[in-house]
Structure formats: C-alpha cells, structure tokens
C-alpha cells in the first residue's frame, strides 16, 4: 500500500528469495542490514521474538541510520535494545521513534524511554482497528473450514522458526 503514495519499499529478509519478497522494491539479506538502515528514512520492525532476533536493533544499528530517520517497532519488544534506542534518541543520532511493543509490558516507570521527547509510545495496540475482531474471526474461520474439510491450517506456525 505504501507504493501507492510513492514510497520506495525495502525489506530485510532472512531468506530474500522467499515468496512475497517481490512486494518490495529492494530486498536485503541479513548481511546487508547496515546498508539497508543507512538508506532508510523510516525503519519499521515487525520481527518476531526469537533467540535469533533478541536485541536485533542495537547501538551499531541506530548509529547506521540517518539523523533524519525514524525507527518504528510494532513486532516484538525483545528485538530492540531499549537503552541503545534511548541513547540514539537523546543524542539526536536519529530523529525519532515510535514503539508499540516493549521488552517488559507495560513499560516500567523507570524506563529511560519515558524521558525521550522524540518518541511516540502506544500501548501494544497499533493493530487495533474498527475491523480488528472481524479480521481475527475471519482468520479463525478460514482455519476451521480448512481443517473441517480435511485441509491444513491457512496460517500455520513454523515451530522450528519460532513463529
């Protein structure tokens, strides 16, 4: 949808050839993370919380970003080194951030993030829309119908990957 507004979309994928990669204008491999971050105006993290993604965004990553860039996290809070993000925001090495998820929820009162004027905080509800419950029901119903007719889950979980 971002392309409809003239946005150039880039993606970082553990498997750049995976189906769906063609939705992005450019796909980066994990080894190209710093290059991608340096090119981005907005970085949106939707990563799952796994051992491989713990503190995926840290001090070196925020230092790679442009001073005008904005970091947004709506995936899992465990992927962000919150102290490194607070440092980047306080120093102005990035312009701002928006977080909907945190390592500990609710965000502890003593978190340094509360003192960042260039940070938007939301209460883990970025996906809450007027049709939130209907969309959830539709996914559940699709899985139920598929299983009832002898098929497989429409939204399977890859236990080996952790999501």
N, C-alpha and C positions, 0 to 999 in steps of 0.2 A: 504494500500500500504506500510505502514511503516514496517509491519511484514515481507515483502519480503527482507528487509535489516536487519532482526534480531532484530528489535526494539520491546521491550515489551510495549504494549499499555494499558494504564489505562484511565478510563473515570470517571468523576463525573457527575451524572445524578440526577435530581430531582425525577425521577421515574426509579430506577435501573432495573426494570423489563420490561421497555418499549421496543418495537421492535427495533432491531438494537444494543441493548446492548451486544449481543453476538459477535459483531465485536471487542470488547476489550478483552484483556486477564484478566483484573480485572475491576470491576465496583464498584465505591464508592458511598455512599449516601451523601447528603449534611452534615450530622452529622460527616462524616469521612473526611471532607475537609483537616484538618490539617495533618492527617495521609497520605493522598494522596500527598499533597505538600511536605512533608518530604521525601517521597520515590522517587519523580520525579527528573530526570535530566533536562528535558525540560517541561515547563508548557505552553500549548497553549490554550489561551482563545478565544472561538468562541461564547461567550454568547450574547444573545440579550439584548437590552437596555430596561429594565423594572424597575418598582419600586423595585421588589424583587432582582434585580441584581445590583442596584446602589452601587458603591464602594464595589463590591463583593470581590475584591482583595485589601486589605489594609495592614497596618503595621504588624499586627499579622500574616498575611498570608505570607508576604515576609520574616518575621523572622523565619517562619516554614521551609522555603526552605533551601536546602543545599547551602553552599558558592560557590559550583561549578555549581549550576543550572542556567538556563536561562529562563526568562519569555518572552513569545511572545503573543501579543494581536492583533487579526485580526477580532474580532467580533464587539463590540461597545465600544467606548471610555469611556462611562459613567460607565463601570464596574470596572475601575481602579482608585484607589486613587493615582493620579499622584504625589502628594507631598510625599506620603509614598514610592512610587516606586523610586523617585529621592533620597530619604534618603537611601534606600536599595542599590541603585547603588553607591552612593557616599561613603558609609561606607564599601562597598565590601561584604555586607552580602549575596548578590547574585552576580554571575559572570557577568551577562549581561542581556540585554533585547532587544527586537525588537518590535516596535509599528508601526502599520499601521493605527490606529484609535486613536482619542483623544477626550477628553470631549468637547473641542472647536476646530473646524477645520476652517481654518488651525490653527496649533499650534501657540498660541500667542508668539510674540517675547520675552516676559518677562518670559516665562515658564522656570523653573529650569531644565527641561529635556534637553534643548539645551546645557547645560554645562556638560552633562554626557558623558564621553569618551567611556564608555562601553555600549552604547545604539545606535542601528540602527533605524533610523526614515525613514519611507516611507510615501508617500502622498496619503493614503487611496486608494491604487491601487494594493494590494497584489494579488487580484484575476484576474488582467488583464493579459490575456494570448493571444496567437495568435487566439485561437478559442473562446474568450470571447463573442463576438457578436453572433456567430453562436450558441453557447450553450444557450444564452439568448433567441434567436429566437426559438430554439427547445423547450424550456420550454413553451414559449408563444403559440407556435403552438399546443403542446400537450394539453394545457388547452383549447384552442379554439376548437380543434377537439372533445375533450371530451364533452364540453358544447353543441356544434353543434349537437352531436349525442344523446343528452338527458342525458349525464352522469354528473358527478360532476367534480370540479376542480381537477387536478392532484396534484397541490401544494396549498392546502387550507391554509388559515390563521386562527388560533385559536384566535379569538378576546378576549376570556377570559384570555388566557395566555399572550397576547400582542405580539404575533409573529406567 
